[in-house]
Amino acid sequence: MADLLITYAPFLIAALLLNISPGPDLAYVSAQTAIHGRKIGVFSSLGVCSGAFVHVVAAALGLSAILATSAVAFSIVKWVGVAYLVWLGIGALRGSFAKYRQDDSPSEPHIKKLSPARQMTAFQAWRQGAMIDVLNPKVAIFFMAFLPQFVDPAAGDAALQFLVLGTLVNVIGFCVETTVVFAIGFAAIRLRGSPMFGVWLQRLLGGVFIALGVRLALSER
């Protein structure tokens, strides 16, 4: 056991540092938690990790090499991902502006009431997180560049090692993101008494989606 820890210590440290550094996945999960609460934050993180695992499996099977070597394949996946993120961002912004409606009461026409927000389900949160990562070709290329450094041909099946290492990266990422989810969820509960708090958070989420789309659009292979 001690030998295994010594052997994989550099990998575990690198994986932890990569997951705690600010990035698009952490920003997305944080925003979802602040708006919808801890449960949705956890399922958003599960979705992100599921999408990343799809790339791990694809890389182990050699499919991700197509994205790394084919400019056409990379561009197709990238621009589909950009369109999806921008679509999510516009939807979040439109939803935030629709939350407030003019009161129909003739005696107080100036008062605006908060319309009930559409509650995101756990499955929707998981699906959205998974799609965001699946449609990001940079995730596939990351795993192809990072994991082979820790694969030892003398230790057995390289594809199996690749899957195990990729799974560990995702488990570490889920633990990090879950910690952030509970921290943000606790803080958000204390602020949710303000009617405008959720509105501005949803606008922030819309901005995060669009910013991630722009970031992906500007990325190169």
C-alpha positions in Angstrom: 0.0 0.0 0.0 2.8 2.4 0.9 4.6 1.5 -2.3 1.5 2.4 -4.3 1.1 5.7 -2.5 4.8 6.5 -3.2 4.4 5.5 -6.8 1.3 7.5 -7.5 1.9 10.4 -5.2 3.1 12.7 -8.0 -0.1 11.9 -10.0 -2.4 12.4 -7.0 -0.7 15.8 -6.2 -0.9 16.9 -9.8 -4.6 15.8 -10.1 -5.5 17.7 -6.8 -3.7 20.9 -7.9 -5.4 20.7 -11.3 -8.8 20.3 -9.7 -8.5 23.1 -7.1 -7.3 25.6 -9.6 -10.1 27.9 -10.8 -11.5 26.7 -14.1 -14.8 26.5 -16.1 -16.1 23.4 -14.4 -15.7 24.9 -10.9 -17.2 28.2 -12.0 -20.2 26.4 -13.5 -20.8 24.2 -10.5 -20.4 27.2 -8.1 -22.9 29.3 -10.0 -25.5 26.4 -10.1 -25.1 25.9 -6.4 -25.6 29.6 -5.6 -28.8 29.7 -7.6 -30.4 26.3 -7.1 -28.9 25.0 -3.9 -26.5 22.2 -2.8 -28.5 19.3 -4.3 -28.4 20.8 -7.8 -24.7 21.7 -7.2 -23.8 18.1 -6.4 -25.7 16.8 -9.4 -24.1 19.4 -11.6 -20.7 18.2 -10.4 -21.7 14.6 -11.1 -22.7 15.7 -14.6 -19.4 17.4 -15.2 -17.5 14.3 -14.0 -19.6 12.0 -16.1 -18.9 14.1 -19.2 -15.2 14.1 -18.4 -15.3 10.3 -18.0 -16.7 10.0 -21.5 -13.5 11.6 -22.7 -11.4 9.3 -20.5 -13.0 6.2 -22.1 -12.7 7.7 -25.6 -9.0 8.5 -25.0 -8.4 5.0 -23.7 -10.0 3.6 -26.8 -8.0 6.0 -29.0 -11.1 7.9 -30.2 -9.9 11.2 -28.8 -6.8 11.1 -31.1 -9.2 12.0 -33.9 -10.0 15.3 -32.1 -6.4 15.9 -31.5 -5.3 15.3 -35.1 -8.4 16.3 -37.1 -9.0 20.1 -37.4 -12.4 19.4 -38.8 -13.6 17.1 -36.0 -12.2 19.4 -33.4 -13.9 22.4 -34.9 -17.3 20.6 -35.2 -17.3 19.5 -31.6 -16.0 22.9 -30.4 -18.6 25.0 -32.2 -21.4 22.7 -31.2 -20.2 23.2 -27.6 -20.0 27.0 -28.1 -23.6 27.1 -29.5 -24.8 25.0 -26.5 -23.1 27.3 -23.9 -24.4 30.5 -25.5 -27.9 29.0 -25.8 -27.8 28.2 -22.1 -26.5 31.7 -21.3 -29.2 33.4 -23.3 -31.8 31.2 -21.7 -30.6 32.0 -18.2 -30.6 35.7 -18.9 -34.1 35.7 -20.4 -35.3 33.7 -17.5 -33.9 36.2 -15.0 -35.6 39.1 -16.7 -38.9 37.2 -16.8 -38.9 36.6 -13.0 -40.3 40.0 -12.3 -43.7 41.0 -13.7 -45.8 44.1 -13.3 -48.5 43.7 -10.7 -52.0 43.8 -12.2 -53.4 45.5 -9.1 -54.8 48.9 -10.1 -54.2 50.3 -6.7 -50.4 49.6 -6.7 -49.4 49.4 -10.4 -45.8 50.3 -9.5 -45.1 47.2 -7.4 -43.4 44.3 -9.0 -43.9 40.8 -7.7 -41.5 37.9 -8.0 -42.8 35.2 -10.4 -42.0 31.6 -9.4 -38.8 30.4 -10.9 -38.7 27.1 -12.8 -36.9 24.7 -10.5 -34.1 22.6 -12.0 -34.4 18.9 -11.4 -31.4 16.7 -10.4 -31.5 15.0 -13.8 -31.5 18.3 -15.7 -28.5 19.4 -13.6 -26.6 16.2 -14.3 -27.5 16.2 -18.0 -26.5 19.9 -18.4 -23.1 19.3 -16.7 -22.4 16.2 -18.7 -23.2 17.9 -22.0 -21.0 20.9 -21.2 -17.9 18.6 -20.7 -18.8 16.2 -23.6 -19.0 19.1 -26.0 -15.6 20.5 -25.0 -12.9 19.0 -27.1 -10.2 20.6 -24.9 -11.2 18.1 -22.1 -10.4 15.2 -24.4 -7.0 16.7 -25.4 -6.2 17.4 -21.7 -6.7 13.8 -20.7 -4.6 12.6 -23.7 -1.8 15.0 -22.7 -1.9 14.5 -18.9 -2.7 10.8 -18.2 -0.1 9.1 -20.5 2.7 10.7 -18.3 1.7 8.4 -15.5 1.0 5.2 -17.5 3.7 2.6 -16.9 3.9 0.1 -19.8 5.6 -2.4 -17.4 2.6 -2.3 -15.1 0.2 -4.0 -17.4 -2.6 -3.0 -19.8 -2.1 0.6 -20.7 -5.8 1.2 -21.5 -6.8 -0.1 -18.1 -4.3 2.1 -16.4 -5.6 5.0 -18.4 -9.2 4.3 -17.2 -8.1 3.9 -13.6 -6.1 7.2 -13.6 -8.9 9.0 -15.4 -11.4 7.8 -12.9 -9.2 9.0 -10.0 -9.0 12.4 -11.6 -12.7 12.6 -11.7 -13.2 11.3 -8.1 -10.7 14.0 -6.9 -12.5 16.6 -8.9 -15.9 15.5 -7.5 -14.6 15.7 -3.9 -13.2 19.2 -4.5 -16.3 20.5 -6.2 -18.6 19.0 -3.5 -16.6 20.8 -0.9 -17.1 24.0 -2.8 -20.8 23.2 -3.3 -21.4 22.9 0.5 -19.4 26.0 1.3 -21.3 28.1 -1.3 -24.6 26.5 -0.5 -24.2 27.5 3.2 -23.4 31.1 2.2 -26.2 31.3 -0.3 -28.8 30.2 2.3 -28.0 33.3 4.4 -28.4 35.6 1.4 -31.5 34.1 -0.2 -33.9 36.3 1.8 -33.4 39.2 -0.7 -35.9 38.9 -3.6 -33.3 40.2 -6.1 -30.6 37.8 -5.0 -31.8 34.9 -7.1 -32.4 37.2 -10.1 -28.9 38.6 -10.1 -27.4 35.2 -9.5 -29.2 33.8 -12.5 -27.9 36.7 -14.6 -24.5 35.9 -13.3 -25.0 32.2 -14.4 -26.0 33.5 -17.9 -22.9 35.5 -18.0 -20.8 32.5 -16.9 -22.3 30.4 -19.7 -21.6 33.0 -22.4 -18.1 33.6 -21.0 -17.4 29.9 -21.2 -18.7 29.8 -24.7 -16.4 32.7 -25.7 -13.5 31.0 -24.0 -14.1 27.8 -25.9 -14.6 29.7 -29.2 -11.2 31.3 -28.8 -9.4 28.0 -27.9 -7.1 26.3 -30.3 -6.2 22.6 -30.6 
